[in-house]
């Protein structure tokens, strides 16, 4: 059994590849879904966000206004870092719980879908490797604007908040190019699965889940080792 990190950039199609892996039998832990769970009404996460950013980030029903909050934090890197400092420990702790819960059933692959994996310096959590879903920056921008109806300025703000996709490509263990046709992506995923799951050594030791769900970065922006 392998436990890998799955990441990408905004609008690279990471969810598409996650679904293709799941269709082949992978267990997928979705950090985006968990990020929503930790700020549900009544959670400490939502209470902390409302205290930090004010009641204007809540809807009349008391839920998080995700678009309103996004407009605030993507326009102000300092406020974005403040939000991440509040929510990321909650997200990483819950990811670790989900992975630990999956290990006893021994799926052939656990893919932990983490959008900001490299930005958070989390790659050491996945000694089995990190799979990057790639599309070039121009494709990201076009898809993001088409998908979300954002202005070019707003879309570029969201791209600028992440590590450039070509830098992520340098850091990844494997790359799936999702910049073209879906059939090409499906073929690439099938080949990756064949080489890294079907042909896995049956005597290979079982991977362990991340040992610590979160450690704050040191002064250099990297987590202590």
N, C-alpha and C positions, 0 to 999 in steps of 0.2 A: 504494500500500500504506500502510495506517495501522498504527501501533503504539499501542495504547491501554492504559491501566490499567483493570482490572476489580476492583471492590471492593464491599464491603457491610458489614453488621454480622453478628455471630454469629446464626445461625438466620434470616437474611433470605432464604436460598435462592440464594446466589451460584453454587453448583455447578450448580443447575438452569439458570440463565441461561447459564452457561459452556457447558453441553451443548447448549443451543439455538443458540448462536453457532457451536459446532463443527459442528453438523449443517448449517449454512449455508456451511461452508467455512473458518471461521476456524481459525487455529492458536492453541491455548490453551497457555500456559505456566502451570503450576499451582504456586504458591508453597507451598501446603500439602504437596503431594507432595515438593517439594524439601526442605521443613523436616524431613520424615521421613528423606530420604536422607542429610542431613548429620549425623544422629545414629545412623546404622546402626552395628552392631558393627564395631569396628576403625577407625572414623573418628576424626580429631582432635576433631571436635565432641562425640562421645559421651565421649571421654576427658576433655575439659574439663568437661562437665556432671557427670560422676561425681566429679571432683576437687572441684568447687564444692559439690555437694549431698550427696555421700556415697553409699556403695554401696546404701543403701536405695532409691535411685531406679532401680536395675537389677533386672530379673527374674532368677530363678535361671539362666536360659539366657544372661544377659549382655546382654539387650536393654534398651532404655529402657522403664521403666514409666511410660508417658505419663500415665495417670490419677493415679498416685501423685505424679508431679512437678507435674501441674496443681493438685492439692489443696494443695500447698505454695506454689506461686507465686501462685495467685489469692487466697490468704489473706494474702499479704505483698507489697505493691507493690515494696518495695526488692529482694526476692529475684527478683521477676518482671523488674525492670529489669536485674538482674545476668544472668539467663538470656538476655534479649534481646541484651545487649551481647556475649555469647559467640556466639550463633547467628545473629543478623541479618547480620553481615558475610559469613558463609559462605553464607547463603541468597541475599543480593543478588548476590554474585559468581557464583553458579551460575545465577541468573536471567539475568544479562547474557550468560553463555556460551550459554545456550539460545536467547535472542533472536538473538544474532549468528549462531548456526548456522542459524536459520530464514530470515534475510534473503535469502540467495542464491536460495532457491526462490520468493521474492516471492509469498507468499500475499496475498490481498486484504486480510486483516486479521490482525494478531497481537494477541491479547488476553492481557495479563499479569495473571493472577489473584492479587492481593495483598491478603490480608485486612486488614492493618494499614497500608494505604497512607497514609492521612491521618495516623494516629498517628505514623508514621515520617517525615512530611513528605516523601514521595516523589513528590508530584504533579508537581514540576518535571521528573521523569524522563520524563514523558509529555506532551510539548507538543501531541500530537494529541488529547489529552483523556482524561478519566477517566469511566467509566460506573459509576454506583452502582446496586446492587440494593437496593431499599428495602422494608422492612416496618416498621410502627410499633412502638414499644417494647413495647407490651402483647402484640402478636403475637410478637415476638421471645422474650419471656419464656415465653409459653405453648408455643411450638414447642420451645424449648430444654429445658424441663422434660419435655415429652412425648418428645422424641428421646433425651435422655440420662438420664432418670430422676433428675435432680438435685433436691435440696431447693430451696425458694424462695430460701433464703439463698445457697446455692452458685450458683444460676443468676444471682442478682443480682450476685454477686461477679464473674462472668464478663462480664456486661453492663457493670459499672462499670469494668472494665479497658480498655474501648474508648471512643473518642470517641462521644458520643451520636449516634444515627442521624440526628436532625434537623439536627445541625451538619454531618454529612457531606453531607447533602442540599444544604446551602448551598454547599459547596465543590466539588461535582461539576459536570462539564460537562453530563452527561446523567443522567437517572434512569429506571430501569425499576421500576415499582411491582409487587412480588411479594407483596403482602399479601392477595390474594384468590384467585380461581380460576386454575388453571393455564392455561386457555384464554385468559384475559385477559392473562397474562404472555406467552404465545406470540404473541398479536396485537401486544403492545407491542414485543417483540423484532423481529418482522417489519417493523413500521413503522420502527423505529430502523435496521434493516439497509437498508431501502429508501432512507432519507434520507441515510445516512452511509457506506454502502458501495456500493450499486448506483448512486447518483448522484454518486459521487466524481469529481472532475475528472481525466480520464485524463492530463493534462499536469502534474498535481501532483507535485512532487519526492518521491522515495522517502524515507521517514522513516529516521532513524538510530537505532540502539539506544542505550540510556542510556550516556553517556560514561564515567561512573565508577560501579562497582557499589556503592560504599559510602563515605560520609564520615561520621565521627562527628559528633554534634550539637555545636554550640557551647554556651556557657553559658546561652543563652536557650532551649535546647531545639530549635533549628532547625539544619538542616545548613548549613554555610557555602556561600555562593553564589560 
